[in-house]
Amino acid sequence: MAKNDLIGGALWEHYSDKVSDRMNNPQFMGEITEEEAAAKGAKLIVADFGADSCGDAVRLYWMVDPETDTILDSKYKSFGCGTAIASSDVTAELCIGKTVDEAVKITNIDVEKALRDTPDTPAVPPQKMHCSVMAYDVIKKAASVYKNVDMSVFEDEEIVCECARVSLSTIKEVIKLNDLTTVEEITQFTKAGAFCKSCIKPGGHEERKFYLEDILRDTRADMERERLNATGETKTFADLTLIQKHKEVDKTITESILPILNADGGSVEVVDMKDIDGFTDVFISYKGACVGCAASRTGTYEAIADALRTKVDESIRVHIL
Amino acid sequence: MERVYLDNNATTIVDPLVKDAMDPFFTKMYGNPNSLHSFGHEIRPYMGIALDRLYAGINADDEDNIIVNSCASEGNNTVIKSLYFDSVLNSKKTQMITSAIEHPAVSEVYEFLEKLGVDVKWLPVNSEGIVDPDELRKAIDPDKTALVSIIWANNETGLINPVKEYGKICRENGVKLHLDGVQAIGKIPVDMQDIQADYLTFSAHKFHGPKGVGGLYIRKGSSITPLIHGGEQMAGHRAGTVNTPYMIGMGLALELAVKNLEHENTEVRRLRDKLEDTILGIDEVEVIGNREMRTPNTILASFRGIEGEAFLWDLNQNGVAASTGSACSSESLESNPTFTAMNIGADLAHTGMRFSLSRYTTEDEINYAVDVIKKSVTRLRAISSTQNKEYI
């Protein structure tokens, strides 16, 4: 948020001329009747699709040649905002001349691109990308009516962000490959969540099956588990090099022992380590108040030896220097 | 192309008399009124006149305070945060009460305070779109309630709340009452001797004054912790060099608005009713709220089958300016909270359209707007998939 965001209310300024033109003079708006379809020996397909979140609703008409599966003509009716109407208009146009199988490959991104004035300038502001999604959904609905199958057969992957059409598998992969830790990074890498923002977390414009926040958290947890498995499963304490063993021992002393000793003004340090006859001998040296303390050879010693044997490995023997 | 402005609840044209009255204070009498020398001294009589006009405009007592500030949003923030500091943070009260149909300048302040742990009660509206005094009576607790903030006239619907009742209830319980008077002032009589509110906020640009200046009324005996510290202006209630030309402009604007109240209640109302009757003559249109219970200038209507942003677009293409709180018209894709709270049948979140007139609206403009509205409704319903009931 900076200079360009300070003056709000610019929604319409971000509509392309094509969006305006389609809104002012829609080209494919209307209906196709049974009689019109029959006159061309074609089959009439009528598909309705509504987005609960918007209250938007679109009805798509196809006149399909049953011999070739080609869409001879397409029209629509749309209840929605200006960009929803413009998107519906382009959707109907893009369907004409295609076979039904070709038409189901049209995405909301194709619709948005067709509305651009220049290839690199988005036709609509980010939150309005959402409006083209419904136009895309209704094609699948029309195809499912024509083929008498369920809509889901046209969706071969789980889409998390409908606006940018980013799949669950893509998002997980990007998080892992790039070690992403924030939703903002996911958006930078994939554009998921950059538009209507419904897929970022619950409570947005539209209810979603998956949310970026949850995917990030779960994927990070997966990554952590994988990392732990990678270290835990393949190597036992005996397989470690002496330096790795030293690190494990030091870690336990720092975390479990030092806080207790430090509280009484004492300390302890690992001076040396040796592997002998299947045992690991750890040589320690007391510092501060522990030096000369009676417990340093009884209670304190037992506590250190016990901590290392239970938290690191049974094979550890502790010697005081 | 002809342009017709029917969005006067958003802002209004500045009365040319107001603009003229402000003019000398930019280049001739530009002194800082807190300066002791003649440049400062010469401004103060004009500020006194402005205060006289403001006090007379809402019938405030000389013992009351009217703080000149930047806008009603500032006034609302000042009151609510002040009571949070004084009565919640530094005292024993835990609860604050507001309604579900507040302007964001109130509702978002309370959402902020909720995050800080304040127990905020959101009063619902009844089937007529009014905050029922009984709801307030039920929610209020003399031991816990620090403040009650309710909108006087709602900006979207124009519906006027029974603020006199709220005043009695709050007074009986010893609880402070804050009214957002932005849409009331200049549209209906506002008399602070009649209404027992402790705080009232308003903004000059809603009654033909300039933008960027407003007022905060504080009844005698009520205090305020300043939102802005840093100077002795406004008796220490609000720091910052006083915006003298705008204060002077607001004073005159309020005086003119009060003088025009009769005109508002007759001529503006007549034109509003004419527009409303025509709109109601269109099939499947619903107007929200009894017109007798609304400010005389406002219509909120739902046109079945026509999405608000698309309608606004078509009206604008034909030069008519109105307002929609539809979800599709907002940056966040969320509909206006008042529309959601006004759960009274019509699908306002998608089809709500507000027309708001002013004393500058003419008969010709209304006639033109009527033509444009009818034309747009016909065109957009031809495109719509939901206008015909058979589709639902």
HADDOCK unambig.tbl for C-alpha pairs under 7 A between the chains (distance, minus, plus):
assign (segid A and resid 29 and name CA) (segid B and resid 383 and name CA) 6.21 0.50 0.50
assign (segid A and resid 30 and name CA) (segid B and resid 383 and name CA) 6.92 0.50 0.50
assign (segid A and resid 55 and name CA) (segid B and resid 350 and name CA) 6.83 0.50 0.50
assign (segid A and resid 57 and name CA) (segid B and resid 385 and name CA) 6.52 0.50 0.50
assign (segid A and resid 58 and name CA) (segid B and resid 385 and name CA) 6.00 0.50 0.50
assign (segid A and resid 59 and name CA) (segid B and resid 385 and name CA) 6.22 0.50 0.50
assign (segid A and resid 77 and name CA) (segid B and resid 383 and name CA) 5.27 0.50 0.50
assign (segid A and resid 77 and name CA) (segid B and resid 384 and name CA) 5.34 0.50 0.50
assign (segid A and resid 77 and name CA) (segid B and resid 385 and name CA) 4.61 0.50 0.50
assign (segid A and resid 78 and name CA) (segid B and resid 383 and name CA) 5.84 0.50 0.50
assign (segid A and resid 78 and name CA) (segid B and resid 384 and name CA) 4.62 0.50 0.50
assign (segid A and resid 78 and name CA) (segid B and resid 385 and name CA) 4.69 0.50 0.50
assign (segid A and resid 79 and name CA) (segid B and resid 305 and name CA) 6.42 0.50 0.50
assign (segid A and resid 79 and name CA) (segid B and resid 306 and name CA) 6.61 0.50 0.50
assign (segid A and resid 79 and name CA) (segid B and resid 307 and name CA) 6.48 0.50 0.50
assign (segid A and resid 79 and name CA) (segid B and resid 384 and name CA) 4.51 0.50 0.50
assign (segid A and resid 79 and name CA) (segid B and resid 385 and name CA) 5.22 0.50 0.50
assign (segid A and resid 79 and name CA) (segid B and resid 386 and name CA) 6.02 0.50 0.50
assign (segid A and resid 80 and name CA) (segid B and resid 307 and name CA) 5.25 0.50 0.50
assign (segid A and resid 81 and name CA) (segid B and resid 307 and name CA) 5.60 0.50 0.50
assign (segid A and resid 81 and name CA) (segid B and resid 308 and name CA) 6.98 0.50 0.50
assign (segid A and resid 81 and name CA) (segid B and resid 309 and name CA) 5.20 0.50 0.50
assign (segid A and resid 81 and name CA) (segid B and resid 310 and name CA) 4.55 0.50 0.50
assign (segid A and resid 81 and name CA) (segid B and resid 328 and name CA) 6.32 0.50 0.50
assign (segid A and resid 82 and name CA) (segid B and resid 309 and name CA) 6.63 0.50 0.50
assign (segid A and resid 82 and name CA) (segid B and resid 310 and name CA) 4.72 0.50 0.50
assign (segid A and resid 127 and name CA) (segid B and resid 331 and name CA) 6.97 0.50 0.50
assign (segid A and resid 205 and name CA) (segid B and resid 333 and name CA) 6.15 0.50 0.50
assign (segid A and resid 205 and name CA) (segid B and resid 334 and name CA) 6.52 0.50 0.50
